[in-house]
Amino acid sequence: MGSANASIPTTEPILSRPMYANSRGGAAMSSLAFVSGCSVDRVKASYGLSKSLVPVKNCRKITKRDTKWNDWLGEMSVDPETYVVKADGVHCTCDPADVLPLARSVNLF
């Protein structure tokens, strides 16, 4: 069962049920493998893959600007003499931390 003092996560009995792609072949049915367009027909047979293969297209010139919700590029600079960090011309600084959470006082498995 587990430890009665709750010091480990297995103190309670756990009843696992089939979820998401946990069934036989579920991972293959819910995932894709990206391969080159010229090898898409041969790769599945030669490697014995059961997941769907999708040819990669138009990926040579992808940049940060092509990402949907994460395309902002700030101007970062670091002065090599003073180590002053600036983001878009604004000096970035923070006070030293008084307490570091989960630092040496807690061990997580």
VMD Tcl script that builds the backbone (N, CA, C; Angstrom):
set m [mol new atoms 327]
animate dup $m
set s [atomselect $m all]
$s set {name element resname resid chain x y z} {
  {N N MET 1 A 0.818 -1.188 0.000}
  {CA C MET 1 A 0.000 0.000 0.000}
  {C C MET 1 A 0.861 1.252 0.000}
  {N N GLY 2 A 1.517 1.535 1.069}
  {CA C GLY 2 A 2.327 2.739 1.145}
  {C C GLY 2 A 2.557 3.131 2.582}
  {N N SER 3 A 3.286 4.196 2.753}
  {CA C SER 3 A 3.621 4.664 4.091}
  {C C SER 3 A 2.424 5.366 4.721}
  {N N ALA 4 A 2.162 5.091 5.975}
  {CA C ALA 4 A 1.010 5.693 6.655}
  {C C ALA 4 A 1.255 7.141 7.041}
  {N N ASN 5 A 2.487 7.590 7.061}
  {CA C ASN 5 A 2.749 8.974 7.461}
  {C C ASN 5 A 2.743 9.945 6.277}
  {N N ALA 6 A 2.361 9.517 5.128}
  {CA C ALA 6 A 2.190 10.352 3.927}
  {C C ALA 6 A 3.484 11.011 3.467}
  {N N SER 7 A 4.606 10.390 3.708}
  {CA C SER 7 A 5.869 10.975 3.267}
  {C C SER 7 A 6.194 10.622 1.822}
  {N N ILE 8 A 5.445 9.706 1.241}
  {CA C ILE 8 A 5.624 9.362 -0.161}
  {C C ILE 8 A 4.263 9.409 -0.846}
  {N N PRO 9 A 4.219 9.576 -2.167}
  {CA C PRO 9 A 2.937 9.761 -2.837}
  {C C PRO 9 A 2.092 8.498 -2.938}
  {N N THR 10 A 2.602 7.370 -2.503}
  {CA C THR 10 A 1.834 6.131 -2.630}
  {C C THR 10 A 1.177 5.735 -1.316}
  {N N THR 11 A 0.784 6.711 -0.514}
  {CA C THR 11 A 0.150 6.386 0.763}
  {C C THR 11 A -1.287 5.939 0.573}
  {N N GLU 12 A -1.901 6.354 -0.479}
  {CA C GLU 12 A -3.277 5.968 -0.770}
  {C C GLU 12 A -3.268 4.959 -1.905}
  {N N PRO 13 A -4.175 4.013 -1.880}
  {CA C PRO 13 A -4.261 3.102 -3.025}
  {C C PRO 13 A -4.688 3.864 -4.281}
  {N N ILE 14 A -4.103 3.510 -5.389}
  {CA C ILE 14 A -4.402 4.185 -6.653}
  {C C ILE 14 A -5.036 3.188 -7.598}
  {N N LEU 15 A -6.167 3.561 -8.154}
  {CA C LEU 15 A -6.848 2.731 -9.133}
  {C C LEU 15 A -6.682 3.391 -10.495}
  {N N SER 16 A -5.853 2.809 -11.323}
  {CA C SER 16 A -5.613 3.376 -12.646}
  {C C SER 16 A -6.703 2.935 -13.602}
  {N N ARG 17 A -7.110 3.857 -14.435}
  {CA C ARG 17 A -8.114 3.573 -15.456}
  {C C ARG 17 A -7.534 3.946 -16.817}
  {N N PRO 18 A -8.048 3.351 -17.883}
  {CA C PRO 18 A -7.534 3.707 -19.206}
  {C C PRO 18 A -7.803 5.179 -19.520}
  {N N MET 19 A -6.765 5.893 -19.895}
  {CA C MET 19 A -6.904 7.312 -20.196}
  {C C MET 19 A -6.078 7.664 -21.425}
  {N N TYR 20 A -6.536 8.629 -22.163}
  {CA C TYR 20 A -5.819 9.225 -23.275}
  {C C TYR 20 A -5.257 8.160 -24.213}
  {N N ALA 21 A -3.955 8.092 -24.354}
  {CA C ALA 21 A -3.349 7.143 -25.286}
  {C C ALA 21 A -2.738 5.961 -24.543}
  {N N ASN 22 A -3.343 5.573 -23.446}
  {CA C ASN 22 A -2.786 4.518 -22.610}
  {C C ASN 22 A -3.138 3.120 -23.107}
  {N N SER 23 A -4.024 3.003 -24.048}
  {CA C SER 23 A -4.410 1.689 -24.537}
  {C C SER 23 A -3.406 1.201 -25.585}
  {N N ARG 24 A -3.521 -0.057 -25.932}
  {CA C ARG 24 A -2.611 -0.629 -26.927}
  {C C ARG 24 A -2.775 0.113 -28.250}
  {N N GLY 25 A -1.706 0.633 -28.751}
  {CA C GLY 25 A -1.740 1.354 -30.016}
  {C C GLY 25 A -2.242 2.777 -29.889}
  {N N GLY 26 A -2.584 3.199 -28.688}
  {CA C GLY 26 A -3.114 4.547 -28.490}
  {C C GLY 26 A -2.105 5.632 -28.785}
  {N N ALA 27 A -0.863 5.411 -28.400}
  {CA C ALA 27 A 0.175 6.413 -28.664}
  {C C ALA 27 A 0.393 6.579 -30.163}
  {N N ALA 28 A 0.356 5.481 -30.891}
  {CA C ALA 28 A 0.542 5.557 -32.343}
  {C C ALA 28 A -0.634 6.248 -33.014}
  {N N MET 29 A -1.820 6.073 -32.457}
  {CA C MET 29 A -2.997 6.705 -33.058}
  {C C MET 29 A -3.087 8.191 -32.725}
  {N N SER 30 A -2.403 8.631 -31.686}
  {CA C SER 30 A -2.521 10.029 -31.275}
  {C C SER 30 A -1.226 10.814 -31.471}
  {N N SER 31 A -0.324 10.323 -32.311}
  {CA C SER 31 A 0.923 11.044 -32.542}
  {C C SER 31 A 1.299 11.005 -34.016}
  {N N LEU 32 A 2.215 11.891 -34.374}
  {CA C LEU 32 A 2.702 11.996 -35.745}
  {C C LEU 32 A 4.218 11.921 -35.742}
  {N N ALA 33 A 4.783 11.459 -36.830}
  {CA C ALA 33 A 6.227 11.519 -37.052}
  {C C ALA 33 A 6.453 12.343 -38.309}
  {N N PHE 34 A 7.276 13.371 -38.196}
  {CA C PHE 34 A 7.566 14.231 -39.329}
  {C C PHE 34 A 8.812 13.710 -40.040}
  {N N VAL 35 A 8.677 13.430 -41.329}
  {CA C VAL 35 A 9.781 12.897 -42.130}
  {C C VAL 35 A 9.871 13.689 -43.429}
  {N N SER 36 A 10.955 13.493 -44.155}
  {CA C SER 36 A 11.093 14.180 -45.434}
  {C C SER 36 A 10.061 13.647 -46.420}
  {N N GLY 37 A 9.650 14.492 -47.332}
  {CA C GLY 37 A 8.613 14.123 -48.279}
  {C C GLY 37 A 8.985 12.972 -49.186}
  {N N CYS 38 A 10.268 12.860 -49.545}
  {CA C CYS 38 A 10.674 11.791 -50.462}
  {C C CYS 38 A 10.769 10.433 -49.770}
  {N N SER 39 A 10.806 10.404 -48.448}
  {CA C SER 39 A 10.950 9.117 -47.759}
  {C C SER 39 A 9.691 8.669 -47.037}
  {N N VAL 40 A 8.607 9.394 -47.172}
  {CA C VAL 40 A 7.406 9.082 -46.392}
  {C C VAL 40 A 6.858 7.691 -46.701}
  {N N ASP 41 A 6.998 7.226 -47.924}
  {CA C ASP 41 A 6.480 5.904 -48.284}
  {C C ASP 41 A 7.370 4.772 -47.782}
  {N N ARG 42 A 8.676 4.983 -47.791}
  {CA C ARG 42 A 9.606 3.919 -47.411}
  {C C ARG 42 A 9.849 3.815 -45.909}
  {N N VAL 43 A 9.760 4.908 -45.188}
  {CA C VAL 43 A 10.118 4.909 -43.762}
  {C C VAL 43 A 9.190 4.032 -42.940}
  {N N LYS 44 A 7.915 4.105 -43.186}
  {CA C LYS 44 A 6.955 3.339 -42.387}
  {C C LYS 44 A 7.218 1.845 -42.487}
  {N N ALA 45 A 7.481 1.368 -43.684}
  {CA C ALA 45 A 7.727 -0.062 -43.877}
  {C C ALA 45 A 9.105 -0.477 -43.369}
  {N N SER 46 A 10.114 0.335 -43.638}
  {CA C SER 46 A 11.471 -0.075 -43.263}
  {C C SER 46 A 11.712 -0.023 -41.758}
  {N N TYR 47 A 11.040 0.876 -41.043}
  {CA C TYR 47 A 11.218 0.961 -39.595}
  {C C TYR 47 A 10.095 0.286 -38.822}
  {N N GLY 48 A 9.070 -0.174 -39.510}
  {CA C GLY 48 A 7.959 -0.842 -38.844}
  {C C GLY 48 A 7.153 0.085 -37.950}
  {N N LEU 49 A 6.955 1.311 -38.378}
  {CA C LEU 49 A 6.222 2.286 -37.569}
  {C C LEU 49 A 4.725 2.080 -37.690}
  {N N SER 50 A 4.020 2.317 -36.599}
  {CA C SER 50 A 2.563 2.235 -36.650}
  {C C SER 50 A 1.922 3.612 -36.558}
  {N N LYS 51 A 2.709 4.643 -36.266}
  {CA C LYS 51 A 2.149 5.992 -36.183}
  {C C LYS 51 A 2.060 6.619 -37.568}
  {N N SER 52 A 1.284 7.652 -37.684}
  {CA C SER 52 A 1.111 8.342 -38.960}
  {C C SER 52 A 2.356 9.150 -39.295}
  {N N LEU 53 A 2.728 9.141 -40.558}
  {CA C LEU 53 A 3.869 9.913 -41.027}
  {C C LEU 53 A 3.377 11.100 -41.827}
  {N N VAL 54 A 3.970 12.254 -41.578}
  {CA C VAL 54 A 3.582 13.482 -42.255}
  {C C VAL 54 A 4.832 14.077 -42.897}
  {N N PRO 55 A 4.765 14.412 -44.188}
  {CA C PRO 55 A 5.938 15.018 -44.814}
  {C C PRO 55 A 6.141 16.458 -44.335}
  {N N VAL 56 A 7.380 16.818 -44.124}
  {CA C VAL 56 A 7.730 18.175 -43.716}
  {C C VAL 56 A 7.744 19.051 -44.955}
  {N N LYS 57 A 7.133 20.248 -44.855}
  {CA C LYS 57 A 7.073 21.160 -45.995}
  {C C LYS 57 A 7.443 22.572 -45.561}
  {N N ASN 58 A 8.114 23.295 -46.425}
  {CA C ASN 58 A 8.400 24.718 -46.250}
  {C C ASN 58 A 8.996 25.054 -44.884}
  {N N CYS 59 A 10.031 24.357 -44.480}
  {CA C CYS 59 A 10.613 24.606 -43.156}
  {C C CYS 59 A 12.023 25.189 -43.217}
  {N N ARG 60 A 12.517 25.509 -44.383}
  {CA C ARG 60 A 13.889 26.006 -44.508}
  {C C ARG 60 A 14.053 27.432 -43.982}
  {N N LYS 61 A 13.025 28.237 -44.085}
  {CA C LYS 61 A 13.161 29.652 -43.727}
  {C C LYS 61 A 12.261 30.055 -42.565}
  {N N ILE 62 A 11.966 29.134 -41.668}
  {CA C ILE 62 A 11.128 29.458 -40.510}
  {C C ILE 62 A 11.955 30.247 -39.505}
  {N N THR 63 A 11.371 31.322 -39.003}
  {CA C THR 63 A 12.042 32.156 -38.009}
  {C C THR 63 A 11.118 32.368 -36.813}
  {N N LYS 64 A 11.599 33.100 -35.857}
  {CA C LYS 64 A 10.807 33.437 -34.668}
  {C C LYS 64 A 9.540 34.196 -35.063}
  {N N ARG 65 A 9.603 34.986 -36.099}
  {CA C ARG 65 A 8.446 35.769 -36.560}
  {C C ARG 65 A 7.308 34.877 -37.074}
  {N N ASP 66 A 7.605 33.625 -37.409}
  {CA C ASP 66 A 6.587 32.708 -37.919}
  {C C ASP 66 A 5.776 32.036 -36.819}
  {N N THR 67 A 6.198 32.142 -35.566}
  {CA C THR 67 A 5.443 31.510 -34.487}
  {C C THR 67 A 4.160 32.278 -34.234}
  {N N LYS 68 A 3.133 31.577 -33.842}
  {CA C LYS 68 A 1.807 32.166 -33.794}
  {C C LYS 68 A 1.619 33.151 -32.639}
  {N N TRP 69 A 1.976 32.770 -31.430}
  {CA C TRP 69 A 1.734 33.630 -30.272}
  {C C TRP 69 A 3.015 33.993 -29.539}
  {N N ASN 70 A 4.163 33.749 -30.132}
  {CA C ASN 70 A 5.423 34.002 -29.454}
  {C C ASN 70 A 6.426 34.597 -30.436}
  {N N ASP 71 A 6.030 35.666 -31.117}
  {CA C ASP 71 A 6.879 36.206 -32.170}
  {C C ASP 71 A 7.579 37.511 -31.797}
  {N N TRP 72 A 7.438 37.981 -30.565}
  {CA C TRP 72 A 8.072 39.230 -30.167}
  {C C TRP 72 A 9.560 39.019 -29.952}
  {N N LEU 73 A 10.356 39.890 -30.533}
  {CA C LEU 73 A 11.804 39.841 -30.362}
  {C C LEU 73 A 12.272 41.161 -29.767}
  {N N GLY 74 A 12.649 41.138 -28.516}
  {CA C GLY 74 A 13.158 42.342 -27.877}
  {C C GLY 74 A 14.633 42.522 -28.170}
  {N N GLU 75 A 15.100 43.738 -28.039}
  {CA C GLU 75 A 16.514 44.034 -28.233}
  {C C GLU 75 A 17.222 43.880 -26.891}
  {N N MET 76 A 18.011 42.828 -26.757}
  {CA C MET 76 A 18.726 42.553 -25.512}
  {C C MET 76 A 20.172 43.006 -25.650}
  {N N SER 77 A 20.699 43.617 -24.585}
  {CA C SER 77 A 22.104 44.017 -24.594}
  {C C SER 77 A 22.695 43.833 -23.206}
  {N N VAL 78 A 23.949 43.434 -23.170}
  {CA C VAL 78 A 24.684 43.263 -21.919}
  {C C VAL 78 A 25.994 44.026 -22.047}
  {N N ASP 79 A 26.225 44.950 -21.119}
  {CA C ASP 79 A 27.471 45.703 -21.102}
  {C C ASP 79 A 28.573 44.789 -20.563}
  {N N PRO 80 A 29.607 44.513 -21.346}
  {CA C PRO 80 A 30.639 43.574 -20.896}
  {C C PRO 80 A 31.487 44.096 -19.735}
  {N N GLU 81 A 31.491 45.402 -19.512}
  {CA C GLU 81 A 32.278 45.970 -18.414}
  {C C GLU 81 A 31.514 45.944 -17.093}
  {N N THR 82 A 30.238 46.330 -17.133}
  {CA C THR 82 A 29.453 46.455 -15.890}
  {C C THR 82 A 28.428 45.347 -15.721}
  {N N TYR 83 A 28.237 44.525 -16.733}
  {CA C TYR 83 A 27.239 43.446 -16.735}
  {C C TYR 83 A 25.811 43.973 -16.570}
  {N N VAL 84 A 25.567 45.190 -17.002}
  {CA C VAL 84 A 24.218 45.749 -16.975}
  {C C VAL 84 A 23.429 45.141 -18.125}
  {N N VAL 85 A 22.270 44.578 -17.806}
  {CA C VAL 85 A 21.413 43.948 -18.806}
  {C C VAL 85 A 20.279 44.901 -19.139}
  {N N LYS 86 A 20.049 45.120 -20.419}
  {CA C LYS 86 A 18.959 45.989 -20.865}
  {C C LYS 86 A 18.100 45.246 -21.873}
  {N N ALA 87 A 16.781 45.399 -21.720}
  {CA C ALA 87 A 15.811 44.855 -22.670}
  {C C ALA 87 A 15.069 46.028 -23.280}
  {N N ASP 88 A 15.215 46.218 -24.576}
  {CA C ASP 88 A 14.637 47.363 -25.277}
  {C C ASP 88 A 15.027 48.676 -24.619}
  {N N GLY 89 A 16.281 48.775 -24.174}
  {CA C GLY 89 A 16.797 49.997 -23.581}
  {C C GLY 89 A 16.459 50.198 -22.116}
  {N N VAL 90 A 15.694 49.298 -21.513}
  {CA C VAL 90 A 15.299 49.422 -20.106}
  {C C VAL 90 A 16.208 48.530 -19.268}
  {N N HIS 91 A 16.793 49.120 -18.233}
  {CA C HIS 91 A 17.693 48.375 -17.348}
  {C C HIS 91 A 16.908 47.316 -16.583}
  {N N CYS 92 A 17.325 46.075 -16.684}
  {CA C CYS 92 A 16.654 44.962 -16.004}
  {C C CYS 92 A 17.434 44.617 -14.743}
  {N N THR 93 A 16.768 44.676 -13.621}
  {CA C THR 93 A 17.418 44.344 -12.363}
  {C C THR 93 A 16.393 43.776 -11.396}
  {N N CYS 94 A 16.878 43.053 -10.421}
  {CA C CYS 94 A 16.014 42.563 -9.350}
  {C C CYS 94 A 16.860 42.388 -8.100}
  {N N ASP 95 A 16.219 42.506 -6.957}
  {CA C ASP 95 A 16.913 42.336 -5.689}
  {C C ASP 95 A 17.241 40.867 -5.482}
  {N N PRO 96 A 18.317 40.597 -4.745}
  {CA C PRO 96 A 18.633 39.200 -4.434}
  {C C PRO 96 A 17.512 38.558 -3.632}
  {N N ALA 97 A 17.272 37.295 -3.860}
  {CA C ALA 97 A 16.194 36.585 -3.167}
  {C C ALA 97 A 16.580 36.314 -1.717}
  {N N ASP 98 A 15.624 36.532 -0.819}
  {CA C ASP 98 A 15.829 36.209 0.594}
  {C C ASP 98 A 15.617 34.727 0.845}
  {N N VAL 99 A 14.642 34.151 0.145}
  {CA C VAL 99 A 14.300 32.745 0.321}
  {C C VAL 99 A 14.222 32.109 -1.056}
  {N N LEU 100 A 14.803 30.945 -1.186}
  {CA C LEU 100 A 14.713 30.191 -2.431}
  {C C LEU 100 A 13.798 29.003 -2.200}
  {N N PRO 101 A 12.631 28.976 -2.815}
  {CA C PRO 101 A 11.689 27.883 -2.580}
  {C C PRO 101 A 12.247 26.545 -3.049}
  {N N LEU 102 A 12.000 25.524 -2.257}
  {CA C LEU 102 A 12.414 24.153 -2.548}
  {C C LEU 102 A 13.924 23.995 -2.718}
  {N N ALA 103 A 14.711 24.868 -2.095}
  {CA C ALA 103 A 16.157 24.767 -2.215}
  {C C ALA 103 A 16.730 24.054 -0.994}
  {N N ARG 104 A 17.124 22.839 -1.163}
  {CA C ARG 104 A 17.796 22.024 -0.165}
  {C C ARG 104 A 16.951 21.664 1.049}
  {N N SER 105 A 15.789 22.263 1.220}
  {CA C SER 105 A 14.965 21.897 2.368}
  {C C SER 105 A 13.960 20.812 2.005}
  {N N VAL 106 A 13.704 20.646 0.716}
  {CA C VAL 106 A 12.735 19.658 0.268}
  {C C VAL 106 A 13.376 18.818 -0.828}
  {N N ASN 107 A 13.259 17.525 -0.727}
  {CA C ASN 107 A 13.723 16.633 -1.782}
  {C C ASN 107 A 12.508 16.027 -2.468}
  {N N LEU 108 A 12.382 16.263 -3.745}
  {CA C LEU 108 A 11.265 15.714 -4.506}
  {C C LEU 108 A 11.760 14.505 -5.275}
  {N N PHE 109 A 11.435 13.366 -4.854}
  {CA C PHE 109 A 11.688 12.052 -5.442}
  {C C PHE 109 A 12.768 12.090 -6.485}
}
mol reanalyze $m
mol bondsrecalc $m
mol representation Tube
mol addrep $m
